[in-house]
Amino acid sequence: MPAKTFDLLHLLSDANFRSGAVLAHELGATPGQFRQALRELEHLGLELVRVRGRGYRLAESYDFLDAAAVRARLGEYAQRLHLELLGACASTNTLLLERARSGAPTGSVIACELQSAGRGRRGNSWQSGLGGSLTFSLLWRFDRGAAGLAGLSLAAGVAVARALASLGVEGVQLKWPNDLLHAGRKLGGILIELHGDAAGPSAAVIGIGLNLRLPAAVRDAVAQPVTDVAAIAGEVPQRSRLLAATLVELARVLDGFSEHGFAPLRQEWTARHAHQGRPVTLSSGAGKVVTGRAAGVAEDGALLLETARGLERFVSGELSLRAG
């Protein structure tokens, strides 16, 4: 997003009227640059109100992420989490993975108002509208290698569900291995990317995307049923408050995961399992399809399915409910 467009959004964020002349002056923009910035805000899905003699305002106030407000809510983790807020970037995961390779410390966090190339699991894109989602990535370093981090995405899912529940967003379920659902619709996703030696130490970049208030254009661009916090809870928590709550729960869970792995979280994850006991289909990238009944997960986070061959375990694949 061009700098003047982002600056204009800051000026209009309180949804109060301002004249075009005043706005252009505060932006240091020519009339043409000012009009272009207005068009870009509308292109990004924000609704502008124009009234002759009064000027311009947003139809609704814009809830900017506030670094100071986030840090004030981190409590005991304030010194361990290093937060950076960006207006726009391609992908918080990509950027933080680059920082990890350059030695960024554990607890580094990048949050972004707008991602232009957000990524999901298995190469899927992550669709998000400006202000309608919470997207951030957290770097966490481990003494063990990648092979010892099985179940990390499931552990992160438990942390995010806890944070949402603490702010009144109830009924969030988890889909193996990395989705958050509500009533069968996708609410959010988790993308884990690893860096380091196979035997250790290693670093995990944990990307989180949560739908808060999805505009119709974003809903139409997603090829699956989706939902958002506004539909579930009615009132959307302040984004800074939600980011802080999620970071605190993630830090708590990751501290425990570093010592004990996923096993202590297994029961809590299973209690939130969206497909527990239901007939499902598991498909792999190699074209293999397995049907069975979801029987939860093992202590290392592997999916357990009751199939015609008995209880089987799987460590990768795409899970979906089986029709009928």
N, C-alpha and C positions, 0 to 999 in steps of 0.2 A: 504494500500500500504506500503510495507516495507520501512524503513527509507532510506536505501541506494538507492532504486529506486527513491524515491522522491528527494533525494539530487542530483542524476544524472540528473533528469529532470531540476532542477535548473541550473546545469552546462551547459546543452545543450539548454537552453531556447532561447538563441539568434540566434540559427540556424547557428552558426559558427563552422568550423571544429576544433576538438581537438583530439589529439592522444589518443589511448587507454591507453598507459602508463601514460600519464599526468592525464587522467580522473581517472584511478584506484588509482593513488597516492593521488589526491585531495579528493577522497572518503574514503581513508584509507581502500581500499578493496583488497582482494586477486584477482588474475585473474579469479578464478571461481565465486566469488561474483560479480565481474564486469560483466561477461558474463550473469549471472543470471539477474542482474538489467536491462541489455539491452533487454533480452527476455521479461521481465515483462513490460517494456515500450511498446514494440510491441504488447504484449497481450492486453494492455489497449487501443490499437487502434492508437498509434502514429507511424508515418512512419519515419524510420531511414535510413540515407544515409551513406554507407560505401565506402570509397575510399582508396585503398592501398597507403600507404605513407603519407596520410593526416589525416586519422582517421575517426571520426564519427561526424555526425551532424543530427539535426532534419530536415525533409524536409521543415517544416515551423516553424517559431518562435512560442514559447508558451507564451500566454498572461496570466501571473500569476496575481492573485489578489494582490493588494498592499495596505496595511492598511493605510500608510501615504497618498497615493494618494486619497483614499476614504475619509479620514477625511478632507483633504484639500478642498474637494468639498461639505462638509455638511453645510457650512455657519452657520446660526443661530442655527442649530440643532447639531453642533459639540459637545457641552457639554451635550446634552441630549441622544445621541446615543452612546452606548458602544459596540464597534466592536471587535469581535474575529475571526480571520481567521485560519482555520484548513486545513491541507493537505488532510486528509482522515478521514471519520467518517461513522458510520452506517447511521444515519439520523440526520440532524440538528434539525428537529422538536422534535424528541425523546430526544435529548440531552438538548435542551433549555427547554422543558417541565420539565425535571428533575431539571434544574436550577431554574425554576419558583417555584417549590415546596419547594426549599431550600431558597427562598427569593430573587432571582435575581431581580434587579431593572427594572422598565419599561424602554424601549428603548434598552434593551440588544439585541445584534445581533450576530448570529453565521453564518458565510459563510464557505463553504467547497469546495475544488477543486474537490473532488471525494467522492460521497456517495455510499456505498456498499449496503444499504438497504433503499433507498429513498422510501417514501410512498406517494400515492395519495389518493383521496377520495374513500370511500366505500371499503377500504382494497386493492386497486390496488397498484401495484408497480410503482415507477417513474424511467423510464429508462433515463440514462444520460451518455455520454462519457466524458472522461477526457479532460477538456478544451472546450468541445463543448456545455456547458450549464452554466447557472448561477443559483446556488441553495443556498438559505439562509433562515433563519428564524428570525423573529422579535417578541420580547415579549412586549406586551402592557397591562398595568393594568387599570382596570376600577372600578369606585365606585359601579356600578350596577352589578347585577347578570347575569348569562348566559341568562336568559329569556329576558333581556333588550338589548342583543347584536344581535338581528335579523337584517339581512342585512349586517353583518360585512364582509362576503366574497365578497359581491357585491361591497361594498365600497372599499375594497382592490383592486378589479379588475379595478375600475375606476382609482385608483392611479397608478397602473402598466401601464395601457394604456396611461395615461398622460406622464409618464416618457419615455416610448418608443417613443411617438410622439415628445417629446422635443429633441430626438436624431435622428430624421429623419425616424423612423419606423412607417409609416403611415398605416391607414386602419385596425388597430387592432380592432377586435370586441369581445364582451363578450357573453358567453353562461351561462345561469343560471344553477347552482348558482356559479360556481367557475372556469370556463375555459376561456382562452384567445385563440381566433381563428383568422385566416387570410384566406380569401377565402375558408372557410369551413374546414380548416385543423387546427389541434391543435398546437398552438404556446407555450402555457404554462398552468400552473395550480396553484391553490391556495388551501392549506389545512389549515383549522382553527381547533385548538384543545384548549379546555378550561380547566381552573383549578380554583377552588374556590367554594364559597358557591352559592347556587341557588339564594339567595336573595342579594348577594353581600357582600364584593367586589369580583371581579373575575379577572382572567388574561387570555389573549388570546395569544397563540403562532401562528403566521401567517407565514406559510411556503410558499415560492415562488419558482417555478421552471420554467425557461425560456430556450427554445431551441435556441441556438446561431448558432451553426454549427454542425449539426448532421452527424456522420459517417454512412455509409451504414449499418453497423452491428446493430447500435442502431435503425435505421429506421425499419429494418426488424423485430426487437424484439417487436415493438409496434403494437398492434392489432387495429389500427385506422389510418386514414390519418393524417400525421403530417407535419409540416413545421418548418422553422427556420428563424432567423433574416437575415442570409446570403442570403436566397432565396428571402426575401421580399425587403431588402434595398440594397443588393449588398455588401456593406461594413459594417462589424460588429463593433459597437462602442467598445472601450476598456472596458473590463469587470469591471475594477475599476470605470470607469466613469459611466457605466450603473448601477452598484450597488449603487453608491452615489446618482444618480438621482432618482432611485426607492425608496431609503430610505427617501429622502427629501419629495417626493410626498406622501409616506405612512404616514410620520409624520404629514404632513399638513392635510391629510384626517382624520387621527385618532384623531387629536385635535378637528376637527369639529364634528366627529362622537361622541366623548365623551360628547359633549354639546347638539347636536341636533339629533343624530341618523342618519339613512340612508336617511330620507325624502329629505334633500337639494340636494342629489346626484341622486335622482330618475330620473330626466329628462336627465341628462348626461348619466346615465347608459342606459336608454331606447334608446337614440340616437346611442349607440354602440351595441345594442342588435342584435345578429346575426340572431335570429329567429323571429324578430318582424313582426307580421302580417302574418306569414306563418303557414301552417298546421304542427302540431307537435304531438308526442306521448310522454306521461309521464308515466314511469314505476316506481313502488315502490318495495322495498325489499320484500314486502308481496305478490308480484305477481300481484298486481292490475295495470291495464293499462287504461289510459285515453287518448282519442284523442280530439283534438280541434285546435283552432287557437290562437297562442301566442299573448296576448294582453298586454305585458309588465309586470311590477311588481307594487305591492302596496307600500305604504310609509314605510312599515316595511320590504320590500324585498321579500314578498311572491310572487310567480309566479301567474299571472292571465291568465286563459285560457277561451276562448269563446267555450263552449261545447253545445251539444244538450240540456242541462239543463239550459243554461244561463251562465253568467260570474261566474267562480269558482276560488277559490284561493287555492294554495298548498304551503306547507312549506318544503317539502322534496320530493325527487325522482330524477330519471335520465331522462333528456330531450334529445330527438332526433327528427330530421326532419322526417316527415311522407312521405313515398314514394308516388309519384303521386300527 
